[in-house]
Amino acid sequence: MRWLLGLLAAAIIAAVVAVVMVLPGDPRPVAERTPVTPSSSASGSPSATPSKIVDECGTFDTRQRVSYAVTGYWITPSTNPCTWRHQMEEIHRVGGDTVIRIGYGLQYRAVKNGRVMKNGEPDPQFAECVDNGRPCVEAAEADLAQAAPGSRINRVYAYRTDEHFGPDLFRCPKVEKIIETGGKRVYYRLLAPSDGSDPDSCDFTRPQDYDLILIAASAKDSLTQLLELGERFQVAVFPALPLAPRDPDRPIRADPEHLGALTTLTRRILHDYGQRFRDNEWLGGVYQPFEVQMTEALKSNPTLEIFREQHTIVQQELPDKQVLISPYIDARKRVAHGQKPGQVAQGFQALAETGVGIIVPQDGRGTGKGALFWPDEAGEEVDARLRPVVGETTYGSAYHGSTRDYFRAMAAVRDKLIEQGDDVELWANVEAFEPSGREPCAAQGTRGKTDKRRLDQAVAMTGRYVQKVVSYMWSDFMTCGSPSMQDDLLTDADRPIAVDAIRQGGDTGDGLRIRAYQLETGGTVTVTWSGGNRSMSITSVEEALEDQAEGLLEAWVPFDWGQVPAGEWVRVGVTRASGKEATEPLHVRIQ
């Protein structure tokens, strides 16, 4: 396993390295690697060979223009297929290789006169659900009664989607069916025992209670369209699984009463995916959109049962794919549910034990639940954009720790799990928005546009500890405003972002190993301390270890650490040969 090999290599090197630098934490030394030269796309230059697509949506360019540290984005559903195309083109243009799509929720519904209700009125989404002249619920009841007098529908669930499923969605086609409308919408009728068993025996001759799941779907399959676009633009797609009904008393949890129906629906959808997309390399995995807070008490949350069940089903139907989840962190001190880094790390462990393969914690900076600061900045006033959430205060007074502290703690748990043979990945979800803004980006809510400097800062805080950096979300936060974040990336993606610095000796004596995005030969590393500063030229660049984030490079430069007073915080900056420097220097300290 590449993870285990990377960790063993790090352990061997650690035995011969005498002193390491605190960042603060326990950074792993690195093995020797072959020098590399960044590609033209990595340095921000356009590809030399353009490729065009021309279809009903217009003319599209499949070139990657730039490469940035964030390589994946959430996208929202769209009724316009050309919108998908535009989003894929834009994401690929700035170096994105992954999209995670927002999904829909399974809902428990009341029924009146055979009609599915919503807020006391017939749901217009299901107005066309008519089977042999009867409303779909009424028709299902009649078919059950004919198969076994005494059988009844106990609960009715509604699910909407823009996907179109194949025949493998059905386990028992004698009573399950697709209901055509002749238009853009179709309906699927699923029936399963209310105990959640969903047996494949399909014996409906014994009277019992059933759950009816009605799906309002599309005549055209959005997932097929997305996967075709993924192939054209070299972007992996993570479709969303159904969101669980929420506990009415504790909406932050899934309602245990409905987990059986959710498991049935998930099993059916994944079986359909397995038959249609098992060998599709652009299906990156599946995304479970139910968000949970990472806490030390997370093990008792019934939502984790969803993750366990879905992991098992994915392994059965899509054995080469993983479930991706994106829990959130709340680092605030002045709320009862705020958690310390160690407590969040326990939450990470609980999530990993469910079997999910990719855990993508939200950094919390966009909502104000987390903050980006270094240990020596704890006494400074918080960023003015955080004040609507935490007030006028200092970082140390408002938060239990910085984003970097939390990701370092989670990475330590991940590494232990990998040593035990558990294959789990830690990604970072850096939120590309601010708690509020004069011009909100989204149609609903007050969240506004952020800037690339702040996004670079989030990458600097998380990139050291993760395998991949993704962002919530592309539309509308990366595309709103003028210039938009998308525009800023196209013009400034080659700015370096340093994520790690280690004191490491070399053949010529004491020195510094720096890890950063957009490193290049001819650039410089600058160390600044109370007694002065020194800039060292980068003479060669190497690839980072495989267990580091995508796109990370590293370099070693000579530096005499004896001139820096012990215990002092120093700043380490990186500059490209062009003179463009990282906006966020690393804060490091010698023990």
PEFEN-V556079 format. One record per run of one state. SS is the DSSP state (h for helix, s for strand, l for the rest). FROM is the first residue (numbers start at 1). TO is the last residue. If there is no record, write none. Layout:
ss:SS from:FROM to:TO
ss:SS from:FROM to:TO
This chain:
ss:l from:1 to:1
ss:h from:2 to:16
ss:l from:17 to:21
ss:s from:22 to:22
ss:l from:23 to:34
ss:s from:35 to:35
ss:l from:36 to:51
ss:s from:52 to:55
ss:l from:56 to:57
ss:s from:58 to:61
ss:l from:62 to:69
ss:s from:70 to:75
ss:l from:76 to:80
ss:h from:81 to:93
ss:l from:94 to:97
ss:s from:98 to:101
ss:l from:102 to:104
ss:s from:105 to:105
ss:l from:106 to:106
ss:s from:107 to:109
ss:l from:110 to:110
ss:s from:111 to:112
ss:l from:113 to:114
ss:s from:115 to:118
ss:l from:119 to:120
ss:s from:121 to:122
ss:l from:123 to:123
ss:h from:124 to:126
ss:l from:127 to:129
ss:s from:130 to:131
ss:l from:132 to:133
ss:s from:134 to:135
ss:h from:136 to:147
ss:l from:148 to:151
ss:s from:152 to:160
ss:l from:161 to:166
ss:h from:167 to:169
ss:l from:170 to:176
ss:s from:177 to:180
ss:l from:181 to:184
ss:s from:185 to:193
ss:l from:194 to:208
ss:s from:209 to:218
ss:l from:219 to:221
ss:h from:222 to:233
ss:l from:234 to:235
ss:s from:236 to:240
ss:l from:241 to:242
ss:s from:243 to:243
ss:l from:244 to:245
ss:s from:246 to:246
ss:l from:247 to:253
ss:s from:254 to:254
ss:l from:255 to:255
ss:h from:256 to:277
ss:l from:278 to:282
ss:s from:283 to:288
ss:l from:289 to:292
ss:s from:293 to:293
ss:l from:294 to:297
ss:h from:298 to:300
ss:l from:301 to:302
ss:h from:303 to:317
ss:l from:318 to:322
ss:s from:323 to:325
ss:l from:326 to:327
ss:s from:328 to:328
ss:l from:329 to:331
ss:s from:332 to:332
ss:l from:333 to:340
ss:h from:341 to:352
ss:l from:353 to:357
ss:s from:358 to:362
ss:l from:363 to:374
ss:h from:375 to:377
ss:l from:378 to:380
ss:s from:381 to:381
ss:l from:382 to:383
ss:h from:384 to:390
ss:l from:391 to:393
ss:s from:394 to:394
ss:h from:395 to:398
ss:s from:399 to:399
ss:l from:400 to:402
ss:h from:403 to:419
ss:l from:420 to:424
ss:s from:425 to:431
ss:l from:432 to:433
ss:s from:434 to:434
ss:l from:435 to:439
ss:s from:440 to:440
ss:l from:441 to:447
ss:s from:448 to:448
ss:l from:449 to:451
ss:h from:452 to:465
ss:l from:466 to:467
ss:s from:468 to:472
ss:l from:473 to:473
ss:h from:474 to:478
ss:l from:479 to:484
ss:h from:485 to:492
ss:l from:493 to:496
ss:s from:497 to:503
ss:l from:504 to:505
ss:s from:506 to:506
ss:l from:507 to:508
ss:s from:509 to:509
ss:l from:510 to:510
ss:s from:511 to:517
ss:l from:518 to:523
ss:s from:524 to:529
ss:l from:530 to:531
ss:s from:532 to:537
ss:l from:538 to:541
ss:s from:542 to:543
ss:l from:544 to:552
ss:s from:553 to:558
ss:l from:559 to:560
ss:h from:561 to:563
ss:l from:564 to:568
ss:s from:569 to:575
ss:l from:576 to:580
ss:s from:581 to:581
ss:l from:582 to:585
ss:s from:586 to:589
ss:l from:590 to:591
